[in-house]
């Protein structure tokens, strides 16, 4: 099963469960049925957005510099400049 099929299956399952609750097929107390179930999609959307914002912030916070990669890249640039100068191309 591909990732897209898993996502679609999970979305269909969640939406069918919500629809069953919203249409009073699954019995809940009156308070839950009238006050919680109607706003649940908005709560889920806000919670998901908060989670993604946290993941983005955590990724920025834990982003680390890699000096070895910088040295390697600068070495490759110097090597490319030397090869281009050998072939008569003005690099600077």
Gaussian input, Z-matrix of N, CA and C with variables (Angstrom, degrees):
# hf/3-21g

backbone

0 1
 N
 C     1     B1
 C     2     B2     1     A1
 N     3     B3     2     A2     1     D1
 C     4     B4     3     A3     2     D2
 C     5     B5     4     A4     3     D3
 N     6     B6     5     A5     4     D4
 C     7     B7     6     A6     5     D5
 C     8     B8     7     A7     6     D6
 N     9     B9     8     A8     7     D7
 C    10    B10     9     A9     8     D8
 C    11    B11    10    A10     9     D9
 N    12    B12    11    A11    10    D10
 C    13    B13    12    A12    11    D11
 C    14    B14    13    A13    12    D12
 N    15    B15    14    A14    13    D13
 C    16    B16    15    A15    14    D14
 C    17    B17    16    A16    15    D15
 N    18    B18    17    A17    16    D16
 C    19    B19    18    A18    17    D17
 C    20    B20    19    A19    18    D18
 N    21    B21    20    A20    19    D19
 C    22    B22    21    A21    20    D20
 C    23    B23    22    A22    21    D21
 N    24    B24    23    A23    22    D22
 C    25    B25    24    A24    23    D23
 C    26    B26    25    A25    24    D24
 N    27    B27    26    A26    25    D25
 C    28    B28    27    A27    26    D26
 C    29    B29    28    A28    27    D27
 N    30    B30    29    A29    28    D28
 C    31    B31    30    A30    29    D29
 C    32    B32    31    A31    30    D30
 N    33    B33    32    A32    31    D31
 C    34    B34    33    A33    32    D32
 C    35    B35    34    A34    33    D33
 N    36    B36    35    A35    34    D34
 C    37    B37    36    A36    35    D35
 C    38    B38    37    A37    36    D36
 N    39    B39    38    A38    37    D37
 C    40    B40    39    A39    38    D38
 C    41    B41    40    A40    39    D39
 N    42    B42    41    A41    40    D40
 C    43    B43    42    A42    41    D41
 C    44    B44    43    A43    42    D42
 N    45    B45    44    A44    43    D43
 C    46    B46    45    A45    44    D44
 C    47    B47    46    A46    45    D45
 N    48    B48    47    A47    46    D46
 C    49    B49    48    A48    47    D47
 C    50    B50    49    A49    48    D48
 N    51    B51    50    A50    49    D49
 C    52    B52    51    A51    50    D50
 C    53    B53    52    A52    51    D51
 N    54    B54    53    A53    52    D52
 C    55    B55    54    A54    53    D53
 C    56    B56    55    A55    54    D54
 N    57    B57    56    A56    55    D55
 C    58    B58    57    A57    56    D56
 C    59    B59    58    A58    57    D57
 N    60    B60    59    A59    58    D58
 C    61    B61    60    A60    59    D59
 C    62    B62    61    A61    60    D60
 N    63    B63    62    A62    61    D61
 C    64    B64    63    A63    62    D62
 C    65    B65    64    A64    63    D63
 N    66    B66    65    A65    64    D64
 C    67    B67    66    A66    65    D65
 C    68    B68    67    A67    66    D66
 N    69    B69    68    A68    67    D67
 C    70    B70    69    A69    68    D68
 C    71    B71    70    A70    69    D69
 N    72    B72    71    A71    70    D70
 C    73    B73    72    A72    71    D71
 C    74    B74    73    A73    72    D72
 N    75    B75    74    A74    73    D73
 C    76    B76    75    A75    74    D74
 C    77    B77    76    A76    75    D75
 N    78    B78    77    A77    76    D76
 C    79    B79    78    A78    77    D77
 C    80    B80    79    A79    78    D78
 N    81    B81    80    A80    79    D79
 C    82    B82    81    A81    80    D80
 C    83    B83    82    A82    81    D81
 N    84    B84    83    A83    82    D82
 C    85    B85    84    A84    83    D83
 C    86    B86    85    A85    84    D84
 N    87    B87    86    A86    85    D85
 C    88    B88    87    A87    86    D86
 C    89    B89    88    A88    87    D87
 N    90    B90    89    A89    88    D88
 C    91    B91    90    A90    89    D89
 C    92    B92    91    A91    90    D90
 N    93    B93    92    A92    91    D91
 C    94    B94    93    A93    92    D92
 C    95    B95    94    A94    93    D93
 N    96    B96    95    A95    94    D94
 C    97    B97    96    A96    95    D95
 C    98    B98    97    A97    96    D96
 N    99    B99    98    A98    97    D97
 C   100   B100    99    A99    98    D98
 C   101   B101   100   A100    99    D99
 N   102   B102   101   A101   100   D100
 C   103   B103   102   A102   101   D101
 C   104   B104   103   A103   102   D102
 N   105   B105   104   A104   103   D103
 C   106   B106   105   A105   104   D104
 C   107   B107   106   A106   105   D105
 N   108   B108   107   A107   106   D106
 C   109   B109   108   A108   107   D107
 C   110   B110   109   A109   108   D108
 N   111   B111   110   A110   109   D109
 C   112   B112   111   A111   110   D110
 C   113   B113   112   A112   111   D111
 N   114   B114   113   A113   112   D112
 C   115   B115   114   A114   113   D113
 C   116   B116   115   A115   114   D114
 N   117   B117   116   A116   115   D115
 C   118   B118   117   A117   116   D116
 C   119   B119   118   A118   117   D117
 N   120   B120   119   A119   118   D118
 C   121   B121   120   A120   119   D119
 C   122   B122   121   A121   120   D120
 N   123   B123   122   A122   121   D121
 C   124   B124   123   A123   122   D122
 C   125   B125   124   A124   123   D123
 N   126   B126   125   A125   124   D124
 C   127   B127   126   A126   125   D125
 C   128   B128   127   A127   126   D126
 N   129   B129   128   A128   127   D127
 C   130   B130   129   A129   128   D128
 C   131   B131   130   A130   129   D129
 N   132   B132   131   A131   130   D130
 C   133   B133   132   A132   131   D131
 C   134   B134   133   A133   132   D132
 N   135   B135   134   A134   133   D133
 C   136   B136   135   A135   134   D134
 C   137   B137   136   A136   135   D135
 N   138   B138   137   A137   136   D136
 C   139   B139   138   A138   137   D137
 C   140   B140   139   A139   138   D138
 N   141   B141   140   A140   139   D139
 C   142   B142   141   A141   140   D140
 C   143   B143   142   A142   141   D141
 N   144   B144   143   A143   142   D142
 C   145   B145   144   A144   143   D143
 C   146   B146   145   A145   144   D144
 N   147   B147   146   A146   145   D145
 C   148   B148   147   A147   146   D146
 C   149   B149   148   A148   147   D147
 N   150   B150   149   A149   148   D148
 C   151   B151   150   A150   149   D149
 C   152   B152   151   A151   150   D150
 N   153   B153   152   A152   151   D151
 C   154   B154   153   A153   152   D152
 C   155   B155   154   A154   153   D153
 N   156   B156   155   A155   154   D154
 C   157   B157   156   A156   155   D155
 C   158   B158   157   A157   156   D156
 N   159   B159   158   A158   157   D157
 C   160   B160   159   A159   158   D158
 C   161   B161   160   A160   159   D159
 N   162   B162   161   A161   160   D160
 C   163   B163   162   A162   161   D161
 C   164   B164   163   A163   162   D162
 N   165   B165   164   A164   163   D163
 C   166   B166   165   A165   164   D164
 C   167   B167   166   A166   165   D165
 N   168   B168   167   A167   166   D166
 C   169   B169   168   A168   167   D167
 C   170   B170   169   A169   168   D168
 N   171   B171   170   A170   169   D169
 C   172   B172   171   A171   170   D170
 C   173   B173   172   A172   171   D171
 N   174   B174   173   A173   172   D172
 C   175   B175   174   A174   173   D173
 C   176   B176   175   A175   174   D174
 N   177   B177   176   A176   175   D175
 C   178   B178   177   A177   176   D176
 C   179   B179   178   A178   177   D177
 N   180   B180   179   A179   178   D178
 C   181   B181   180   A180   179   D179
 C   182   B182   181   A181   180   D180
 N   183   B183   182   A182   181   D181
 C   184   B184   183   A183   182   D182
 C   185   B185   184   A184   183   D183
 N   186   B186   185   A185   184   D184
 C   187   B187   186   A186   185   D185
 C   188   B188   187   A187   186   D186
 N   189   B189   188   A188   187   D187
 C   190   B190   189   A189   188   D188
 C   191   B191   190   A190   189   D189
 N   192   B192   191   A191   190   D190
 C   193   B193   192   A192   191   D191
 C   194   B194   193   A193   192   D192
 N   195   B195   194   A194   193   D193
 C   196   B196   195   A195   194   D194
 C   197   B197   196   A196   195   D195
 N   198   B198   197   A197   196   D196
 C   199   B199   198   A198   197   D197
 C   200   B200   199   A199   198   D198
 N   201   B201   200   A200   199   D199
 C   202   B202   201   A201   200   D200
 C   203   B203   202   A202   201   D201
 N   204   B204   203   A203   202   D202
 C   205   B205   204   A204   203   D203
 C   206   B206   205   A205   204   D204
 N   207   B207   206   A206   205   D205
 C   208   B208   207   A207   206   D206
 C   209   B209   208   A208   207   D207
 N   210   B210   209   A209   208   D208
 C   211   B211   210   A210   209   D209
 C   212   B212   211   A211   210   D210
 N   213   B213   212   A212   211   D211
 C   214   B214   213   A213   212   D212
 C   215   B215   214   A214   213   D213
 N   216   B216   215   A215   214   D214
 C   217   B217   216   A216   215   D215
 C   218   B218   217   A217   216   D216
 N   219   B219   218   A218   217   D217
 C   220   B220   219   A219   218   D218
 C   221   B221   220   A220   219   D219
 N   222   B222   221   A221   220   D220
 C   223   B223   222   A222   221   D221
 C   224   B224   223   A223   222   D222
 N   225   B225   224   A224   223   D223
 C   226   B226   225   A225   224   D224
 C   227   B227   226   A226   225   D225
 N   228   B228   227   A227   226   D226
 C   229   B229   228   A228   227   D227
 C   230   B230   229   A229   228   D228
 N   231   B231   230   A230   229   D229
 C   232   B232   231   A231   230   D230
 C   233   B233   232   A232   231   D231
 N   234   B234   233   A233   232   D232
 C   235   B235   234   A234   233   D233
 C   236   B236   235   A235   234   D234
 N   237   B237   236   A236   235   D235
 C   238   B238   237   A237   236   D236
 C   239   B239   238   A238   237   D237
 N   240   B240   239   A239   238   D238
 C   241   B241   240   A240   239   D239
 C   242   B242   241   A241   240   D240
 N   243   B243   242   A242   241   D241
 C   244   B244   243   A243   242   D242
 C   245   B245   244   A244   243   D243
 N   246   B246   245   A245   244   D244
 C   247   B247   246   A246   245   D245
 C   248   B248   247   A247   246   D246
 N   249   B249   248   A248   247   D247
 C   250   B250   249   A249   248   D248
 C   251   B251   250   A250   249   D249
 N   252   B252   251   A251   250   D250
 C   253   B253   252   A252   251   D251
 C   254   B254   253   A253   252   D252
 N   255   B255   254   A254   253   D253
 C   256   B256   255   A255   254   D254
 C   257   B257   256   A256   255   D255
 N   258   B258   257   A257   256   D256
 C   259   B259   258   A258   257   D257
 C   260   B260   259   A259   258   D258
 N   261   B261   260   A260   259   D259
 C   262   B262   261   A261   260   D260
 C   263   B263   262   A262   261   D261
 N   264   B264   263   A263   262   D262
 C   265   B265   264   A264   263   D263
 C   266   B266   265   A265   264   D264
 N   267   B267   266   A266   265   D265
 C   268   B268   267   A267   266   D266
 C   269   B269   268   A268   267   D267
 N   270   B270   269   A269   268   D268
 C   271   B271   270   A270   269   D269
 C   272   B272   271   A271   270   D270
 N   273   B273   272   A272   271   D271
 C   274   B274   273   A273   272   D272
 C   275   B275   274   A274   273   D273

   B1=1.4500
   B2=1.5286
   B3=1.3264
   B4=1.4568
   B5=1.5267
   B6=1.3113
   B7=1.4728
   B8=1.5323
   B9=1.3157
   B10=1.4563
   B11=1.5304
   B12=1.3150
   B13=1.4638
   B14=1.5220
   B15=1.3229
   B16=1.4662
   B17=1.5197
   B18=1.3261
   B19=1.4649
   B20=1.5207
   B21=1.3155
   B22=1.4644
   B23=1.5252
   B24=1.3263
   B25=1.4667
   B26=1.5195
   B27=1.3086
   B28=1.4676
   B29=1.5242
   B30=1.3305
   B31=1.4632
   B32=1.5297
   B33=1.3245
   B34=1.4688
   B35=1.5278
   B36=1.3077
   B37=1.4583
   B38=1.5274
   B39=1.3221
   B40=1.4688
   B41=1.5240
   B42=1.3315
   B43=1.4665
   B44=1.5270
   B45=1.3204
   B46=1.4654
   B47=1.5293
   B48=1.3392
   B49=1.4708
   B50=1.5192
   B51=1.3336
   B52=1.4618
   B53=1.5281
   B54=1.3165
   B55=1.4645
   B56=1.5220
   B57=1.3199
   B58=1.4634
   B59=1.5312
   B60=1.3148
   B61=1.4731
   B62=1.5179
   B63=1.3219
   B64=1.4661
   B65=1.5285
   B66=1.3206
   B67=1.4696
   B68=1.5264
   B69=1.3237
   B70=1.4683
   B71=1.5293
   B72=1.3153
   B73=1.4626
   B74=1.5219
   B75=1.3224
   B76=1.4617
   B77=1.5267
   B78=1.3235
   B79=1.4683
   B80=1.5292
   B81=1.3216
   B82=1.4565
   B83=1.5149
   B84=1.3077
   B85=1.4623
   B86=1.5185
   B87=1.3128
   B88=1.4633
   B89=1.5299
   B90=1.3136
   B91=1.4635
   B92=1.5277
   B93=1.3079
   B94=1.4662
   B95=1.5277
   B96=1.3193
   B97=1.4672
   B98=1.5259
   B99=1.3275
   B100=1.4662
   B101=1.5213
   B102=1.3429
   B103=1.4574
   B104=1.5238
   B105=1.3146
   B106=1.4653
   B107=1.5251
   B108=1.3054
   B109=1.4728
   B110=1.5375
   B111=1.3466
   B112=1.4733
   B113=1.5263
   B114=1.3268
   B115=1.4682
   B116=1.5290
   B117=1.3091
   B118=1.4612
   B119=1.5316
   B120=1.3453
   B121=1.4775
   B122=1.5282
   B123=1.3277
   B124=1.4624
   B125=1.5294
   B126=1.3310
   B127=1.4540
   B128=1.5257
   B129=1.3231
   B130=1.4688
   B131=1.5265
   B132=1.3279
   B133=1.4583
   B134=1.5232
   B135=1.3246
   B136=1.4617
   B137=1.5271
   B138=1.3219
   B139=1.4675
   B140=1.5228
   B141=1.3076
   B142=1.4564
   B143=1.5315
   B144=1.3372
   B145=1.4611
   B146=1.5165
   B147=1.3238
   B148=1.4627
   B149=1.5197
   B150=1.3195
   B151=1.4583
   B152=1.5249
   B153=1.3359
   B154=1.4603
   B155=1.5224
   B156=1.3305
   B157=1.4595
   B158=1.5189
   B159=1.3308
   B160=1.4555
   B161=1.5265
   B162=1.3458
   B163=1.4643
   B164=1.5325
   B165=1.3305
   B166=1.4522
   B167=1.5265
   B168=1.3199
   B169=1.4606
   B170=1.5110
   B171=1.3289
   B172=1.4613
   B173=1.5288
   B174=1.3213
   B175=1.4604
   B176=1.5215
   B177=1.3241
   B178=1.4601
   B179=1.5301
   B180=1.3234
   B181=1.4625
   B182=1.5187
   B183=1.3222
   B184=1.4593
   B185=1.5246
   B186=1.3227
   B187=1.4617
   B188=1.5240
   B189=1.3159
   B190=1.4611
   B191=1.5157
   B192=1.3171
   B193=1.4497
   B194=1.5214
   B195=1.3118
   B196=1.4554
   B197=1.5304
   B198=1.3454
   B199=1.4656
   B200=1.5258
   B201=1.3349
   B202=1.4634
   B203=1.5307
   B204=1.3165
   B205=1.4679
   B206=1.5311
   B207=1.3181
   B208=1.4600
   B209=1.5214
   B210=1.3357
   B211=1.4694
   B212=1.5292
   B213=1.3361
   B214=1.4675
   B215=1.5265
   B216=1.3227
   B217=1.4628
   B218=1.5178
   B219=1.3322
   B220=1.4614
   B221=1.5364
   B222=1.3343
   B223=1.4630
   B224=1.5176
   B225=1.3252
   B226=1.4639
   B227=1.5217
   B228=1.3367
   B229=1.4675
   B230=1.5271
   B231=1.3331
   B232=1.4689
   B233=1.5277
   B234=1.3283
   B235=1.4581
   B236=1.5389
   B237=1.3215
   B238=1.4655
   B239=1.5297
   B240=1.3345
   B241=1.4720
   B242=1.5275
   B243=1.3371
   B244=1.4705
   B245=1.5235
   B246=1.3178
   B247=1.4696
   B248=1.5223
   B249=1.3346
   B250=1.4620
   B251=1.5218
   B252=1.3348
   B253=1.4731
   B254=1.5061
   B255=1.3554
   B256=1.4700
   B257=1.5151
   B258=1.3239
   B259=1.4627
   B260=1.5128
   B261=1.3597
   B262=1.4565
   B263=1.5142
   B264=1.3218
   B265=1.4637
   B266=1.5293
   B267=1.3434
   B268=1.4635
   B269=1.5323
   B270=1.3383
   B271=1.4483
   B272=1.5088
   B273=1.3226
   B274=1.4623
   B275=1.4596
   A1=107.88
   A2=115.79
   A3=119.84
   A4=110.39
   A5=114.19
   A6=120.22
   A7=110.01
   A8=117.76
   A9=121.12
   A10=111.01
   A11=116.49
   A12=120.03
   A13=111.01
   A14=116.85
   A15=119.95
   A16=110.52
   A17=116.54
   A18=120.73
   A19=111.07
   A20=116.83
   A21=120.62
   A22=110.59
   A23=116.50
   A24=119.81
   A25=111.67
   A26=116.78
   A27=120.73
   A28=111.10
   A29=117.31
   A30=120.72
   A31=111.16
   A32=116.81
   A33=119.88
   A34=111.27
   A35=117.25
   A36=120.83
   A37=110.83
   A38=116.67
   A39=120.30
   A40=111.23
   A41=116.98
   A42=119.00
   A43=111.82
   A44=118.30
   A45=119.32
   A46=111.38
   A47=117.22
   A48=119.42
   A49=111.32
   A50=116.54
   A51=119.67
   A52=110.85
   A53=116.84
   A54=120.17
   A55=111.35
   A56=116.64
   A57=120.31
   A58=110.89
   A59=116.49
   A60=119.56
   A61=111.11
   A62=117.17
   A63=121.45
   A64=112.37
   A65=116.71
   A66=120.90
   A67=112.73
   A68=117.60
   A69=124.35
   A70=113.10
   A71=117.43
   A72=120.19
   A73=109.36
   A74=116.05
   A75=121.89
   A76=107.12
   A77=118.08
   A78=118.97
   A79=112.21
   A80=114.60
   A81=123.46
   A82=108.21
   A83=116.19
   A84=118.77
   A85=109.11
   A86=116.35
   A87=120.95
   A88=111.21
   A89=116.75
   A90=119.61
   A91=110.97
   A92=116.35
   A93=119.93
   A94=109.96
   A95=116.27
   A96=120.56
   A97=111.89
   A98=117.26
   A99=120.01
   A100=113.94
   A101=118.12
   A102=119.15
   A103=114.40
   A104=118.78
   A105=120.27
   A106=111.84
   A107=117.16
   A108=121.38
   A109=112.57
   A110=120.61
   A111=118.43
   A112=114.49
   A113=119.11
   A114=120.72
   A115=112.79
   A116=118.03
   A117=121.00
   A118=113.31
   A119=120.94
   A120=118.99
   A121=112.22
   A122=117.58
   A123=119.81
   A124=110.95
   A125=116.66
   A126=121.00
   A127=110.21
   A128=116.61
   A129=120.75
   A130=110.64
   A131=117.23
   A132=121.35
   A133=111.20
   A134=117.53
   A135=121.55
   A136=110.58
   A137=117.30
   A138=120.53
   A139=110.93
   A140=117.61
   A141=121.55
   A142=110.59
   A143=116.80
   A144=120.79
   A145=112.01
   A146=117.13
   A147=120.90
   A148=110.84
   A149=116.60
   A150=120.80
   A151=110.57
   A152=117.14
   A153=120.00
   A154=111.65
   A155=117.24
   A156=120.57
   A157=110.77
   A158=117.34
   A159=121.00
   A160=110.62
   A161=116.94
   A162=120.30
   A163=110.76
   A164=117.38
   A165=121.28
   A166=110.58
   A167=116.44
   A168=120.59
   A169=112.15
   A170=117.30
   A171=120.86
   A172=110.59
   A173=116.43
   A174=119.88
   A175=111.78
   A176=117.54
   A177=121.23
   A178=109.99
   A179=116.69
   A180=121.29
   A181=112.16
   A182=117.29
   A183=120.60
   A184=113.10
   A185=117.16
   A186=120.51
   A187=108.53
   A188=116.21
   A189=118.61
   A190=110.67
   A191=114.32
   A192=121.54
   A193=109.08
   A194=116.86
   A195=120.78
   A196=107.83
   A197=117.57
   A198=119.10
   A199=113.12
   A200=117.77
   A201=119.74
   A202=110.44
   A203=116.33
   A204=119.77
   A205=110.13
   A206=117.59
   A207=121.02
   A208=110.13
   A209=117.02
   A210=120.75
   A211=110.68
   A212=116.39
   A213=120.12
   A214=110.93
   A215=116.06
   A216=120.16
   A217=111.49
   A218=117.59
   A219=120.14
   A220=110.57
   A221=117.55
   A222=120.66
   A223=111.81
   A224=117.22
   A225=121.07
   A226=111.14
   A227=116.79
   A228=119.80
   A229=110.12
   A230=117.01
   A231=120.27
   A232=111.47
   A233=116.97
   A234=121.12
   A235=110.19
   A236=116.92
   A237=120.44
   A238=110.52
   A239=116.45
   A240=119.34
   A241=110.77
   A242=116.81
   A243=120.11
   A244=111.02
   A245=117.15
   A246=119.93
   A247=111.34
   A248=116.56
   A249=119.19
   A250=111.22
   A251=117.54
   A252=119.89
   A253=110.85
   A254=117.86
   A255=120.93
   A256=110.93
   A257=116.82
   A258=121.06
   A259=111.48
   A260=118.31
   A261=120.84
   A262=114.64
   A263=118.39
   A264=120.87
   A265=107.98
   A266=116.28
   A267=120.39
   A268=108.64
   A269=116.36
   A270=121.28
   A271=112.47
   A272=117.34
   A273=120.65
   A274=110.36
   D1=130.39
   D2=-178.54
   D3=-78.84
   D4=168.95
   D5=-179.22
   D6=-64.50
   D7=-36.95
   D8=179.23
   D9=-65.63
   D10=-41.35
   D11=178.42
   D12=-65.03
   D13=-38.68
   D14=177.56
   D15=-64.14
   D16=-42.88
   D17=-179.60
   D18=-64.81
   D19=-43.48
   D20=179.08
   D21=-65.00
   D22=-41.62
   D23=178.70
   D24=-62.95
   D25=-42.84
   D26=178.69
   D27=-65.81
   D28=-40.58
   D29=178.56
   D30=-64.76
   D31=-41.47
   D32=178.51
   D33=-66.25
   D34=-39.75
   D35=177.62
   D36=-63.19
   D37=-47.54
   D38=-179.26
   D39=-63.85
   D40=-43.24
   D41=-179.18
   D42=-68.44
   D43=-35.94
   D44=178.11
   D45=-70.17
   D46=-36.28
   D47=174.86
   D48=-64.76
   D49=-43.07
   D50=178.52
   D51=-64.01
   D52=-42.53
   D53=-179.94
   D54=-63.76
   D55=-38.74
   D56=177.26
   D57=-63.36
   D58=-39.42
   D59=177.46
   D60=-70.67
   D61=-41.98
   D62=-177.09
   D63=-66.49
   D64=-33.78
   D65=-178.02
   D66=-90.55
   D67=14.70
   D68=176.43
   D69=63.98
   D70=24.41
   D71=175.95
   D72=-75.61
   D73=-38.95
   D74=174.76
   D75=-95.59
   D76=119.90
   D77=-175.76
   D78=-76.74
   D79=131.92
   D80=173.08
   D81=-130.34
   D82=171.43
   D83=175.61
   D84=-67.39
   D85=160.57
   D86=-176.51
   D87=-61.67
   D88=-37.87
   D89=-179.51
   D90=-64.51
   D91=-45.72
   D92=179.37
   D93=-65.02
   D94=-42.82
   D95=-177.23
   D96=-65.63
   D97=-36.77
   D98=-175.30
   D99=-92.39
   D100=-26.39
   D101=-173.55
   D102=-113.56
   D103=-28.26
   D104=-175.25
   D105=-97.74
   D106=-50.25
   D107=-174.54
   D108=-59.27
   D109=-43.00
   D110=-179.10
   D111=-63.94
   D112=-30.32
   D113=-177.77
   D114=-97.64
   D115=1.22
   D116=-177.41
   D117=-59.64
   D118=-41.39
   D119=178.93
   D120=-62.03
   D121=-38.28
   D122=178.48
   D123=-66.88
   D124=-39.94
   D125=177.50
   D126=-62.98
   D127=-42.49
   D128=179.70
   D129=-64.58
   D130=-40.71
   D131=179.32
   D132=-64.71
   D133=-44.33
   D134=178.59
   D135=-65.74
   D136=-40.30
   D137=178.84
   D138=-65.13
   D139=-41.87
   D140=179.17
   D141=-65.00
   D142=-42.21
   D143=176.54
   D144=-62.70
   D145=-39.80
   D146=177.46
   D147=-64.37
   D148=-41.25
   D149=178.33
   D150=-61.88
   D151=-46.03
   D152=-179.76
   D153=-65.13
   D154=-37.65
   D155=177.43
   D156=-65.26
   D157=-39.75
   D158=176.58
   D159=-63.05
   D160=-45.14
   D161=-179.74
   D162=-61.67
   D163=-39.64
   D164=178.14
   D165=-64.85
   D166=-46.90
   D167=178.75
   D168=-62.54
   D169=-40.60
   D170=179.17
   D171=-65.54
   D172=-38.68
   D173=177.57
   D174=-64.27
   D175=-39.79
   D176=177.36
   D177=-68.67
   D178=-40.31
   D179=-178.40
   D180=-65.44
   D181=-39.36
   D182=-176.36
   D183=-95.62
   D184=7.76
   D185=178.72
   D186=-65.74
   D187=126.60
   D188=-178.33
   D189=-116.65
   D190=150.97
   D191=178.70
   D192=-82.58
   D193=146.74
   D194=-178.90
   D195=-121.16
   D196=94.18
   D197=-177.94
   D198=-66.57
   D199=-27.79
   D200=179.09
   D201=-65.11
   D202=-40.13
   D203=179.13
   D204=-66.19
   D205=-36.02
   D206=178.37
   D207=-64.50
   D208=-44.82
   D209=178.93
   D210=-62.79
   D211=-42.00
   D212=-179.84
   D213=-64.23
   D214=-42.90
   D215=179.54
   D216=-64.60
   D217=-42.20
   D218=178.85
   D219=-65.13
   D220=-36.96
   D221=176.20
   D222=-63.24
   D223=-41.18
   D224=178.29
   D225=-66.40
   D226=-36.34
   D227=177.91
   D228=-65.60
   D229=-43.89
   D230=178.10
   D231=-62.66
   D232=-40.37
   D233=178.66
   D234=-63.96
   D235=-40.67
   D236=179.20
   D237=-66.39
   D238=-39.00
   D239=177.94
   D240=-62.61
   D241=-42.93
   D242=179.31
   D243=-62.43
   D244=-43.44
   D245=179.31
   D246=-63.89
   D247=-39.59
   D248=179.30
   D249=-68.42
   D250=-37.12
   D251=177.52
   D252=-65.51
   D253=-36.11
   D254=176.59
   D255=-61.93
   D256=-34.20
   D257=-177.93
   D258=-87.73
   D259=2.93
   D260=175.43
   D261=87.05
   D262=19.01
   D263=179.78
   D264=-98.66
   D265=129.79
   D266=178.58
   D267=-81.66
   D268=117.77
   D269=-174.06
   D270=-94.63
   D271=-38.98
   D272=-174.96
   D273=-81.53

